[in-house]
Amino acid sequence: MLRFDAETTRILENAYQGADITARRLASYSALSPRPGETLLDIGCGNGLLTLDLARATGPAGRVIGIDPSQDMLKAAAVRCDGQPHVTFLDGVAGALPIDDGSADGAVALQVFEYVEDLDAAMQDAMRCLRPAGRLVIGDLHFGSWIWHSEHPERMDHMRAAWDQHFVHGDLPNKMLPLLKNAGHRIEAVHPFTTTDHCLKPDGLARMMMHLMTRYAVENGHVSQGEADAWFAEQEELARRGHFFFSISQFVITARKAAA
């Protein structure tokens, strides 16, 4: 996995407040449909942007718990949610959540489950934390929908193959639905959300992925620094010429916990 250290956190901080990722975050927020006074879990809360959105929606009568294994992310999230006394942050991971059984009304995991080896265990653990009929929202990318133009397709293939190593499930939506159904939970909705960029926005998802993919591929020895730099430079040149194109779809699954 990509290491979410201070530098990675800085790159994400800029992009996560941009229009692309804000819209994607709000798709999961809307699916969860937070209500005043509820107890909600933000699994893999990252830098706390969604956590803060949930805190505003639940109000001081509610409780929001952000959970993440990265100390750098938790620090950023705590700063962001300062002044929200009903928000708590905990060190933890999907599949081993430090939450009491049946204590939450809803939970959301945005781009988290694609990194989890044992999907069934993570899903069951999240459902364990919910009250009967509680809501679980899982939003993840489907990399089968990924389109990224390059005039050097072999080099693009190298970079995409390197990025494939940083997650476990590139087709998470395919796998998650049968797991939920087989466990007796009800699927309420599956909403697609597509991000498309044709001009390489400075705060866009594509720009963020260019930075993260370059760093990950080089640090893990998948490609040379020279190849990664050439790939990055080509995308900037395509944008200058008006030939840039990027698109990928996220799928937001809303499930209702089975009755006891």
LINKARA-V728284 format. One record per backbone hydrogen bond with DSSP energy under -1.0 kcal/mol. CO is the residue of the C=O (numbers start at 1). NH is the residue of the N-H. Records with the same first field share a line. If there is no record, write none. Layout:
CO->NH / NH
//
This chain:
3->5
5->9
6->10
7->11
8->12
9->13
10->14
11->15
12->16
15->18
18->22
19->23
20->24
21->25
22->26
23->27
24->28
25->29
26->30
27->31
28->32
29->33
35->38
38->63
39->105 / 106
40->65
41->108
42->67
45->48
48->52
49->53
50->54
51->55
52->56
53->57
54->58
55->59
58->37
59->62
63->40
64->88
65->42
66->90
67->44 / 45
70->74
71->75
72->76
73->77
74->78
75->79
76->80
77->81
79->82
81->84
84->87
86->64
88->66
90->68
93->96
97->99
100->103
104->131
105->135
106->41
107->137
108->43
109->139
112->115
113->116
114->168 / 169
117->119
118->122
119->123
120->124
121->125
122->126
123->127
124->128
125->129
127->130
128->102
129->103 / 104
131->134
134->257
135->107
136->255
137->109
138->253
139->111
140->251
142->145
143->146
147->247
152->156
153->157
154->158
155->159
156->160
157->161
158->162
159->163
160->164
162->165
163->166
170->143
171->174 / 175
172->176
173->177
175->179
176->180
177->181
178->182
179->183
180->185
181->184
186->256
189->254
191->252
193->250
195->248
197->246
201->204
204->208
205->209
206->210
207->211
208->212
209->213
210->214
211->215
212->216
213->217
214->218
215->219
216->220
217->222 / 223
218->221
224->228
225->229
226->230
227->231
228->232
229->233
230->234
231->235
232->236
233->237
234->238
235->239
236->240
237->241
238->243
245->149
246->197
247->147
248->195
249->142
250->193
251->140
252->191
253->138
254->188 / 189
255->136
256->186
//
